[in-house]
Amino acid sequence: MERVNDYMNKMYIAIGDKLINPDLVFGGREGHLRMAREIGVALADFTEKEQRELLTSSYSSIYVRGCRLKPILNNDEWIAEMKKGYNKWIKHKNKSN
């Protein structure tokens, strides 16, 4: 799962203060949901096993850390939004083929 861990660490670094700054696009509840959907799109870059790992680990490794341990979403909401982002990407990909 080295690829998944590497991705999660890089995403955590890239997020910076984007989840805790209310003036940025990822601030607040709707912004946090948007972040989950955008990270969900990245699931397409991983194998099924890696996707499961990313879905189960990203809440704590990316989101909770990115919120400085004060998350707005719970784990189930985070995973559901990641799946929405992934499914939307798949639908778009299939539509454009």
C-alpha positions, 0 to 999 in steps of 0.5 A: 500500500505504499502508493496509497500512503504516498498519495495520502501524505502528499494530499495532506501536505497539498491541503495545507490550511484549505479545510480550516480557512473559511474563506477558501473554496474548501472551507465549511461543510460544503467545501469539505464535501467538495474536497471528499468528492475531488479526492474520490476522483483519484480512486480511478488511479488505483487498483481495487485493493488500493481503492479500498485502502484509500477509502478506509484510511483517507478520513484519518490520514488526510481529512482529520489531519487536514482539519487539525483534528476538528472534522466537520464530517464523520467517516461515513459522510467522507466515504460517501462523498468520495464514492460520489466523486468517483462515480461521477467521474466514471459516468463522465468517462463512459459518456465521453467514450 
